[in-house]
Amino acid sequence: YRLAHATPGFISAKSFYADDGEGVTIVLFADAESQRAWRDHPAHRKVQERGRTHIFSEVSSHVAEVTYSMSHRHEV
């Protein structure tokens, strides 16, 4: 998280875990250039490799572009 937070263009990062241990982390960046800079950072590459070879039994990555976003908060 620290490396992602330090990357210019970082917006947010959240992790979610299911009862069976499966997890997902969503990291948002302002643009594709910022996401690529984080993806290609040497320290991040090293952590990714360690995760694939020593920590996780399965890893998948998905990069997507948000074409529409809406949120609503109701204060009570």
C-alpha positions as CSV (number, residue, x, y, z in Angstrom):
1,Y,0.0,0.0,0.0
2,R,2.8,2.5,0.8
3,L,4.3,2.2,-2.7
4,A,0.9,2.6,-4.3
5,H,0.1,5.6,-2.1
6,A,3.4,7.2,-3.1
7,T,2.8,6.8,-6.8
8,P,1.6,10.1,-8.5
9,G,-1.9,9.6,-9.7
10,F,-2.9,7.3,-6.8
11,I,-6.6,7.6,-5.8
12,S,-7.3,4.7,-3.4
13,A,-6.7,1.1,-2.4
14,K,-9.0,-1.4,-0.7
15,S,-8.8,-5.1,0.1
16,F,-11.7,-7.5,0.7
17,Y,-11.6,-11.1,1.9
18,A,-14.1,-13.8,1.8
19,D,-14.7,-16.3,4.6
20,D,-12.8,-19.0,2.5
21,G,-9.7,-16.8,2.4
22,E,-10.0,-15.6,-1.2
23,G,-9.2,-11.9,-1.5
24,V,-9.3,-9.1,-3.9
25,T,-7.5,-5.8,-3.8
26,I,-8.7,-2.8,-5.9
27,V,-6.2,0.0,-6.5
28,L,-7.4,3.1,-8.4
29,F,-5.2,5.5,-10.3
30,A,-6.1,8.8,-12.0
31,D,-4.9,7.6,-15.4
32,A,-3.3,4.7,-17.3
33,E,0.2,6.3,-17.1
34,S,0.0,6.4,-13.3
35,Q,-1.2,2.8,-13.2
36,R,1.7,1.7,-15.5
37,A,4.2,3.5,-13.4
38,W,3.0,1.6,-10.3
39,R,2.8,-1.7,-12.2
40,D,6.4,-1.3,-13.5
41,H,8.0,0.0,-10.3
42,P,10.9,-2.3,-9.5
43,A,9.9,-2.7,-5.8
44,H,6.4,-3.5,-6.8
45,R,7.6,-6.1,-9.4
46,K,9.6,-7.8,-6.7
47,V,6.6,-8.0,-4.3
48,Q,4.4,-9.3,-7.2
49,E,7.0,-12.1,-7.9
50,R,7.2,-13.1,-4.2
51,G,3.4,-13.2,-4.0
52,R,3.2,-15.5,-7.1
53,T,5.9,-17.8,-6.0
54,H,5.6,-18.0,-2.2
55,I,2.3,-16.6,-0.9
56,F,-0.6,-17.1,-3.2
57,S,-1.8,-20.3,-4.9
58,E,-3.5,-18.3,-7.6
59,V,-3.0,-14.7,-8.8
60,S,-4.9,-12.8,-11.5
61,S,-4.7,-9.1,-12.4
62,H,-7.3,-7.1,-14.3
63,V,-6.8,-3.5,-15.6
64,A,-9.9,-1.6,-16.5
65,E,-10.9,1.9,-17.5
66,V,-13.8,3.5,-15.7
67,T,-16.2,5.0,-18.3
68,Y,-18.9,6.1,-15.8
69,S,-18.9,6.5,-12.1
70,M,-21.7,7.6,-9.8
71,S,-22.1,7.6,-6.0
72,H,-24.7,8.8,-3.6
73,R,-24.5,9.3,0.2
74,H,-27.6,9.7,2.3
75,E,-27.0,11.5,5.6
76,V,-29.4,10.5,8.3
